[in-house]
Amino acid sequence: MSESIQSAPSVDEIARRVQQESAFITDIRYEMGRVVVGQEYLVDRLILGLLANGHLLLEGVPGLAKTLSVKTLATILKTGFSRIQFTPDLLPADVVGTLVYNPKEGTFETKTGPIFSNIILADEINRAPAKVQSALLEAMQERQVTIGDQTFKLPYPFLVLATENPVEQEGTYPLPEAQVDRFMLKLKVDYPTIEEERKILETMAFTSVKIEPRPLVDIEAVTRARSIVDQIYIDDKVKDYILALVFATRDPEKYNLDIARYVRMGASPRATLNLTIASRAYAFIQGRGYVTPQDVKSIAPDVLRHRLMITYEAEADELTSDDIVQQMLNELPVP
């Protein structure tokens, strides 16, 4: 053969590249910390979604800095940002765009919607009807939208970060299962600790000066990091562990798990892919060139919680999908 086949980089070489290209994560964390008090879990998962090129769904009651965190991240990254406030009267054309008639020319012109940006904040996504939520499906999966008979590619990078209120609140709609599955991670954003809330009080309640984030990170740094994330090593035993976690949601008895009566529908193959990619990104954030079983366990709840459809019996027993995922993580053998 005239062309030599290049061997894959060693784990040590990948680790060296990780150390070299991950410095911007420290910058993002520091700058986010100046604006958003606490919420380290949220900040780290936002970075992970950025590295894994995966959409994120953030659930929590209003006032937990979800919107502020997403907007701050977009500013730090020197990239395009668009906020779409989802309301009951929102139309699909308000999201993706529409055709506008030009009476002078006698033709239709395409007017693109706010979806044509890099980081999209879909705020309170479950306050709009399903037809509007479904307008995001093509954009999230194919990274393109169709307006009339034309298809338009969305800019790179393209990331949807959606916030939703708990479904028990007034005026909310449950998201369609097909759309929920498009989100790589679903994050449960909780209240700050008393120490964090005191810091919020002292930082923001006694001054009118608003702390503005600084644009520090070029998107090229993220692009380079993504290429390294794709190379991070996963041992066959860790791959088997990922498969076992996903398949245990579909056939619990095979894995000696007593959860079959609680699971109405298991995780899709997209969960396997997302769990693998997210584990690699998690390893990158930890500064390693390989994935450990603990990386998988750490990120699995965020990947699986919205992909497990639980039964009425689970609800009657006051069990959530988080409880079932945690039971799986506790009982499945770890390599």
C-alpha positions as CSV (number, residue, x, y, z in Angstrom):
1,M,0.0,0.0,0.0
2,S,1.3,3.4,-0.9
3,E,-0.3,5.2,2.1
4,S,0.7,4.3,5.6
5,I,-2.1,3.7,8.1
6,Q,-1.7,6.0,11.1
7,S,-2.2,4.3,14.4
8,A,-4.6,5.7,17.0
9,P,-3.0,7.9,19.6
10,S,-2.0,6.3,22.9
11,V,-3.9,7.0,26.1
12,D,-0.9,9.1,27.3
13,E,-0.9,11.1,24.1
14,I,-4.7,11.8,24.4
15,A,-4.2,12.8,28.1
16,R,-1.5,15.2,27.0
17,R,-3.8,16.8,24.5
18,V,-6.6,17.0,27.0
19,Q,-4.3,18.9,29.4
20,Q,-3.2,21.2,26.6
21,E,-6.7,22.0,25.3
22,S,-8.8,22.1,28.4
23,A,-7.5,25.3,29.9
24,F,-10.5,27.2,28.7
25,I,-12.7,25.2,31.1
26,T,-11.0,27.0,34.0
27,D,-11.8,30.3,32.4
28,I,-15.4,29.4,31.9
29,R,-15.8,28.2,35.5
30,Y,-14.2,31.4,36.9
31,E,-16.2,33.8,34.8
32,M,-19.4,31.9,35.5
33,G,-18.6,32.0,39.2
34,R,-18.4,35.8,39.0
35,V,-22.0,36.1,37.8
36,V,-23.7,32.9,39.0
37,V,-23.3,32.1,42.7
38,G,-23.1,28.3,43.4
39,Q,-24.7,25.9,40.9
40,E,-21.4,24.1,40.2
41,Y,-23.3,21.1,39.0
42,L,-25.3,23.2,36.5
43,V,-22.1,25.0,35.2
44,D,-20.2,21.7,34.8
45,R,-23.1,20.1,32.9
46,L,-23.4,23.1,30.6
47,I,-19.7,22.8,29.8
48,L,-20.2,19.0,29.3
49,G,-23.1,19.6,26.8
50,L,-20.9,22.1,24.9
51,L,-18.0,19.5,24.6
52,A,-20.4,16.7,23.7
53,N,-22.4,18.7,21.2
54,G,-25.6,17.7,23.0
55,H,-28.7,19.6,23.8
56,L,-29.7,20.1,27.5
57,L,-33.0,20.3,29.3
58,L,-32.9,22.1,32.6
59,E,-35.7,21.5,35.1
60,G,-36.3,23.6,38.2
61,V,-38.6,26.1,39.7
62,P,-38.3,29.8,38.6
63,G,-35.5,31.9,40.2
64,L,-32.6,29.3,40.2
65,A,-30.4,31.2,37.7
66,K,-31.1,28.8,34.8
67,T,-31.6,31.5,32.3
68,L,-28.8,33.6,33.7
69,S,-26.4,30.7,33.5
70,V,-27.1,30.0,29.8
71,K,-26.9,33.6,28.8
72,T,-23.7,34.0,30.7
73,L,-22.1,31.0,29.0
74,A,-23.0,32.4,25.5
75,T,-21.4,35.7,26.4
76,I,-18.2,34.0,27.6
77,L,-18.0,32.0,24.4
78,K,-18.1,35.0,22.1
79,T,-20.8,33.3,20.1
80,G,-24.3,34.0,18.9
81,F,-27.1,33.8,21.4
82,S,-30.9,33.8,21.0
83,R,-33.6,33.6,23.6
84,I,-37.0,32.3,22.8
85,Q,-39.7,32.8,25.5
86,F,-42.2,29.9,25.1
87,T,-45.8,31.0,25.8
88,P,-49.2,29.4,25.1
89,D,-49.8,31.6,22.0
90,L,-46.4,31.0,20.4
91,L,-46.5,29.6,16.8
92,P,-43.9,27.4,15.0
93,A,-43.2,30.2,12.6
94,D,-42.1,32.4,15.6
95,V,-39.3,29.9,16.2
96,V,-38.1,28.7,12.8
97,G,-39.2,31.5,10.5
98,T,-41.7,31.9,7.7
99,L,-42.3,33.0,4.2
100,V,-43.3,36.7,3.8
101,Y,-45.0,38.0,0.6
102,N,-43.3,40.9,-1.2
103,P,-46.1,42.7,-3.1
104,K,-43.7,44.8,-5.2
105,E,-41.9,41.7,-6.5
106,G,-44.9,39.4,-6.3
107,T,-42.7,36.8,-4.6
108,F,-42.3,35.2,-1.2
109,E,-39.2,36.0,0.8
110,T,-37.8,33.8,3.6
111,K,-37.7,35.5,7.0
112,T,-35.6,33.3,9.4
113,G,-36.5,33.0,13.0
114,P,-34.5,33.2,16.2
115,I,-33.5,29.5,15.9
116,F,-30.8,30.7,13.5
117,S,-28.1,31.3,16.2
118,N,-25.4,29.3,18.0
119,I,-26.8,28.9,21.5
120,I,-30.5,28.8,21.8
121,L,-32.2,29.4,25.1
122,A,-35.7,27.9,24.9
123,D,-37.1,29.4,28.0
124,E,-39.9,27.6,29.8
125,I,-40.3,25.3,26.9
126,N,-43.2,23.4,28.4
127,R,-45.5,26.4,28.5
128,A,-46.1,26.2,24.8
129,P,-48.3,23.5,23.1
130,A,-46.8,20.4,21.5
131,K,-46.9,21.8,17.9
132,V,-44.5,24.5,18.9
133,Q,-42.2,22.2,20.8
134,S,-42.2,19.8,17.8
135,A,-40.9,22.7,15.6
136,L,-37.6,22.2,17.4
137,L,-37.3,18.5,16.5
138,E,-35.7,18.9,13.0
139,A,-33.4,21.6,14.3
140,M,-32.2,19.6,17.2
141,Q,-31.6,16.3,15.4
142,E,-30.6,17.4,11.9
143,R,-29.3,20.9,12.7
144,Q,-31.4,22.2,9.9
145,V,-34.9,23.7,9.4
146,T,-37.4,23.6,6.6
147,I,-39.3,26.8,5.7
148,G,-41.7,26.3,2.8
149,D,-40.0,24.1,0.3
150,Q,-36.4,25.1,1.3
151,T,-34.1,23.6,3.8
152,F,-31.6,25.8,5.7
153,K,-28.5,24.6,7.6
154,L,-28.2,26.1,11.1
155,P,-24.9,27.8,12.1
156,Y,-22.1,25.9,13.8
157,P,-22.0,25.4,16.7
158,F,-25.7,24.9,17.4
159,L,-26.9,24.0,20.9
160,V,-30.4,24.1,22.4
161,L,-30.5,24.7,26.2
162,A,-34.1,24.5,27.3
163,T,-35.5,25.3,30.7
164,E,-38.8,23.9,31.9
165,N,-40.9,24.2,35.0
166,P,-42.0,21.1,37.0
167,V,-45.1,19.7,35.3
168,E,-47.0,20.1,38.5
169,Q,-47.0,23.9,38.0
170,E,-50.0,25.8,36.4
171,G,-49.9,26.3,32.7
172,T,-47.4,23.6,31.7
173,Y,-47.6,20.9,29.1
174,P,-45.7,17.6,29.2
175,L,-43.1,17.5,26.4
176,P,-43.6,14.9,23.6
177,E,-41.5,11.8,24.3
178,A,-39.8,12.0,20.9
179,Q,-38.6,15.6,21.7
180,V,-37.4,14.7,25.2
181,D,-35.3,11.9,23.7
182,R,-33.4,14.5,21.6
183,F,-32.0,16.1,24.8
184,M,-28.6,14.5,25.7
185,L,-29.0,15.4,29.3
186,K,-31.8,16.4,31.6
187,L,-30.6,18.4,34.6
188,K,-32.5,18.8,37.9
189,V,-31.6,22.2,39.2
190,D,-32.1,22.5,42.9
191,Y,-32.2,25.4,45.4
192,P,-28.9,26.8,46.6
193,T,-27.5,26.0,50.0
194,I,-28.0,28.6,52.8
195,E,-24.3,29.6,52.5
196,E,-24.7,30.2,48.7
197,E,-28.0,32.1,49.2
198,R,-26.4,34.3,51.8
199,K,-23.6,35.1,49.3
200,I,-26.3,35.9,46.7
201,L,-27.9,38.2,49.2
202,E,-24.7,40.0,50.0
203,T,-23.6,40.2,46.4
204,M,-26.8,41.4,44.8
205,A,-29.3,42.7,47.3
206,F,-27.2,45.7,48.5
207,T,-25.9,47.1,45.2
208,S,-27.4,48.2,41.9
209,V,-24.2,47.4,40.0
210,K,-24.7,44.4,37.7
211,I,-21.8,42.1,37.1
212,E,-21.3,41.5,33.4
213,P,-19.5,38.4,32.1
214,R,-16.5,39.0,29.8
215,P,-16.1,37.3,26.4
216,L,-13.0,35.1,27.0
217,V,-13.2,31.9,25.0
218,D,-13.0,31.6,21.2
219,I,-15.3,29.0,19.7
220,E,-12.2,27.5,18.0
221,A,-11.0,26.3,21.4
222,V,-14.3,24.4,21.8
223,T,-14.0,22.9,18.4
224,R,-10.5,21.6,19.1
225,A,-11.7,20.2,22.4
226,R,-14.6,18.4,20.7
227,S,-12.2,16.6,18.4
228,I,-10.2,15.4,21.4
229,V,-13.3,14.2,23.2
230,D,-14.0,12.0,20.2
231,Q,-10.6,10.3,20.7
232,I,-10.9,9.6,24.4
233,Y,-10.3,5.9,25.1
234,I,-13.1,3.6,26.3
235,D,-12.2,0.1,27.3
236,D,-14.4,-2.8,26.1
237,K,-15.4,-3.5,29.7
238,V,-16.7,0.1,30.1
239,K,-18.6,-0.2,26.8
240,D,-20.2,-3.4,28.1
241,Y,-21.2,-1.5,31.3
242,I,-22.8,1.2,29.3
243,L,-24.8,-1.4,27.3
244,A,-25.8,-3.2,30.5
245,L,-27.2,0.0,32.0
246,V,-29.3,0.8,28.9
247,F,-30.5,-2.8,28.3
248,A,-31.4,-3.2,32.0
249,T,-34.0,-0.5,31.5
250,R,-35.6,-2.7,28.8
251,D,-35.2,-6.2,30.3
252,P,-34.6,-5.8,34.0
253,E,-35.1,-9.5,34.8
254,K,-32.1,-10.5,32.7
255,Y,-29.9,-8.4,35.0
256,N,-31.6,-9.6,38.2
257,L,-33.2,-6.2,38.9
258,D,-36.6,-6.0,40.6
259,I,-37.9,-2.9,38.7
260,A,-39.9,-4.4,35.8
261,R,-43.2,-3.4,37.3
262,Y,-42.0,0.2,37.5
263,V,-40.7,0.7,34.0
264,R,-43.3,1.2,31.2
265,M,-40.7,2.0,28.5
266,G,-36.9,1.6,28.6
267,A,-34.2,3.9,27.1
268,S,-33.7,4.1,23.4
269,P,-30.5,3.4,21.4
270,R,-29.9,7.2,21.5
271,A,-29.3,6.8,25.2
272,T,-26.4,4.4,24.5
273,L,-24.8,6.9,22.2
274,N,-25.4,9.8,24.5
275,L,-24.1,8.0,27.5
276,T,-20.9,7.1,25.7
277,I,-20.3,10.6,24.3
278,A,-21.2,12.3,27.6
279,S,-18.8,9.9,29.5
280,R,-16.0,10.9,27.2
281,A,-16.8,14.6,27.7
282,Y,-16.9,14.0,31.5
283,A,-13.5,12.4,31.4
284,F,-12.2,15.4,29.4
285,I,-13.4,17.7,32.1
286,Q,-11.6,15.6,34.7
287,G,-8.4,15.9,32.7
288,R,-8.1,12.3,31.7
289,G,-7.6,10.6,28.3
290,Y,-9.8,7.5,29.2
291,V,-13.2,6.8,30.6
292,T,-13.7,5.1,34.0
293,P,-16.8,3.2,35.2
294,Q,-17.2,6.1,37.7
295,D,-17.5,8.6,34.9
296,V,-20.4,6.5,33.5
297,K,-22.0,6.3,36.9
298,S,-21.6,10.1,37.5
299,I,-23.3,11.1,34.2
300,A,-25.8,8.2,33.9
301,P,-28.7,9.8,35.9
302,D,-28.6,12.9,33.7
303,V,-28.7,10.8,30.5
304,L,-31.3,8.3,31.6
305,R,-33.8,10.1,33.9
306,H,-35.9,11.5,31.1
307,R,-35.7,8.4,28.9
308,L,-37.3,6.0,31.5
309,M,-41.1,6.0,31.2
310,I,-42.4,4.9,34.6
311,T,-45.7,3.1,35.3
312,Y,-48.6,4.2,37.5
313,E,-47.5,1.6,40.1
314,A,-44.2,3.5,40.4
315,E,-46.1,6.7,40.9
316,A,-48.3,5.0,43.5
317,D,-45.2,3.9,45.3
318,E,-43.9,7.5,45.1
319,L,-40.9,6.4,43.0
320,T,-39.4,8.6,40.3
321,S,-37.2,7.7,37.3
322,D,-34.3,9.0,39.4
323,D,-35.0,6.4,42.1
324,I,-35.1,3.6,39.5
325,V,-31.8,4.7,37.8
326,Q,-30.1,4.9,41.2
327,Q,-31.2,1.4,42.0
328,M,-29.8,0.2,38.8
329,L,-26.5,1.9,39.5
330,N,-26.4,0.4,43.0
331,E,-27.1,-3.2,41.9
332,L,-25.5,-3.6,38.5
333,P,-22.0,-5.1,38.7
334,V,-19.3,-2.4,38.0
335,P,-16.2,-3.6,35.9
